[in-house]
Amino acid sequence: MNIFEAYNETKKALENAGIEDYVFEAKQIIKYITGFSNAEILMNYTNRLTGYQQNRLTAIIRQRELRYPLQYIFGEWSFYGRDFYVGPGVLAPRADTETLIEKSLEFLKGKTAPLILDLCAGSGCIGITLAALVSDSRVLMVEKFPEAAEYARKNISRNGAANAALIEGDIFEGAGAEECGYDLIVSNPPYIPEGELDAVSPETKYEPETALAGGGDGLDFYRAIAGNYGKSLKKGGMMLFEAGIGQAAGIKKILNSYGFSQIGAAEDLNGILRAVFAVRG
Ligand SMILES: C[S@@+](CC[C@H](N)C(=O)[O-])C[C@H]1O[C@@H](n2cnc3c(N)ncnc32)[C@H](O)[C@@H]1O
């Protein structure tokens, strides 16, 4: 089988498995098994796959038919142009979360040596990206679960983010709140409401429930963070959350009840209110 045939076969198998992004995924898989760039694939599409590559392709297609996440198969995923290790035990970075990076950069523009706190850090994709892009910043990340924290530590090294550090701790106990004067507190917390966990995508079922379940109405973490961390922000500092679909209004209400001002929300690329923010008055 040559590369072109393998690509078509992969596309067909993924489409039959009900995978929405089957064209994108088929391209990624062919790149992964051949080690070729997009341009190299175009130049070499009649090359035959080796026996090893063909076996690898068959195994990956099987895994995807079972809806095992592509991010876990690759063991890494790109977020805002940087690569992060991922695997079982940690949530894979999502493109939606890049909305938080955009909003953070807009807020941090012109600030000198900002202090940033990333709560519920997981792979560390938010904190590490900000540490890399705002080179004079200092970033502290907080993650409760050791398995996820291990990925964040590896990702700090991988991205050479010497200005980022991670502590293992619980946001319900205010871990990381001791240090005051943060310019920005950012968090993509677990936010799926209790009764809706069964409705998540088949791939998400392989990801840790502790990264997803946000309590009865999905808003437990927002209440805890707004309550425990408001005083750790500088006056004029920003609290910035990722929101699930339809949650922005509820989060704004929480921020209002804790006395924040200039409360607002920003849309992601799909027009969903994804980033909710507020300033400490
Ligand atoms: C939705 S994931 C977000 C991960 C990462 N920030 C991202 O955007 O991809 C939420 C993360 O919160 C962590 N977490 C869950 N409960 C926590 C708690 N009580 N304190 C700190 N972290 C917690 C989970 O382990 C998970 O890594």
The ligand as an SDF file (V2000), in Angstrom:
LIG
                    3D

 27 29  0  0  0  0  0  0  0  0999 V2000
  -10.3580   20.6630   32.7520 C   0  0  0  0  0  0  0  0  0  0  0  0
   -8.7880   20.1120   33.2950 S   0  0  0  0  0  0  0  0  0  0  0  0
   -7.7850   21.4230   32.6670 C   0  0  0  0  0  0  0  0  0  0  0  0
   -6.3530   21.0860   32.4900 C   0  0  0  0  0  0  0  0  0  0  0  0
   -5.5440   22.1810   31.7920 C   0  0  0  0  0  0  0  0  0  0  0  0
   -5.5570   23.4170   32.5400 N   0  0  0  0  0  0  0  0  0  0  0  0
   -6.0570   22.4290   30.3920 C   0  0  0  0  0  0  0  0  0  0  0  0
   -6.5920   23.5160   30.1400 O   0  0  0  0  0  0  0  0  0  0  0  0
   -5.9410   21.5420   29.5450 O   0  0  0  0  0  0  0  0  0  0  0  0
   -8.8840   20.4050   35.0290 C   0  0  0  0  0  0  0  0  0  0  0  0
   -7.6850   19.9910   35.8640 C   0  0  0  0  0  0  0  0  0  0  0  0
   -7.9810   20.2580   37.2450 O   0  0  0  0  0  0  0  0  0  0  0  0
   -7.4020   19.2580   38.0490 C   0  0  0  0  0  0  0  0  0  0  0  0
   -8.1100   19.2670   39.3460 N   0  0  0  0  0  0  0  0  0  0  0  0
   -9.2770   18.6180   39.6640 C   0  0  0  0  0  0  0  0  0  0  0  0
   -9.6330   18.8950   40.9340 N   0  0  0  0  0  0  0  0  0  0  0  0
   -8.6890   19.7470   41.4190 C   0  0  0  0  0  0  0  0  0  0  0  0
   -8.5210   20.3960   42.6720 C   0  0  0  0  0  0  0  0  0  0  0  0
   -9.4110   20.2220   43.6600 N   0  0  0  0  0  0  0  0  0  0  0  0
   -7.4420   21.1970   42.8460 N   0  0  0  0  0  0  0  0  0  0  0  0
   -6.5250   21.3630   41.8430 C   0  0  0  0  0  0  0  0  0  0  0  0
   -6.6300   20.7730   40.6380 N   0  0  0  0  0  0  0  0  0  0  0  0
   -7.7100   19.9860   40.4160 C   0  0  0  0  0  0  0  0  0  0  0  0
   -7.5900   18.0020   37.2330 C   0  0  0  0  0  0  0  0  0  0  0  0
   -6.7240   16.9700   37.6430 O   0  0  0  0  0  0  0  0  0  0  0  0
   -7.3060   18.5210   35.8200 C   0  0  0  0  0  0  0  0  0  0  0  0
   -5.9460   18.3880   35.5200 O   0  0  0  0  0  0  0  0  0  0  0  0
  1  2  1  0
  2  3  1  0
  2 10  1  0
  3  4  1  0
  4  5  1  0
  5  6  1  0
  5  7  1  0
  7  8  2  0
  7  9  1  0
 10 11  1  0
 11 12  1  0
 11 26  1  0
 12 13  1  0
 13 14  1  0
 13 24  1  0
 14 15  1  0
 14 23  1  0
 15 16  2  0
 16 17  1  0
 17 18  1  0
 17 23  2  0
 18 19  1  0
 18 20  2  0
 20 21  1  0
 21 22  2  0
 22 23  1  0
 24 25  1  0
 24 26  1  0
 26 27  1  0
M  CHG  2   2   1   9  -1
M  END
$$$$
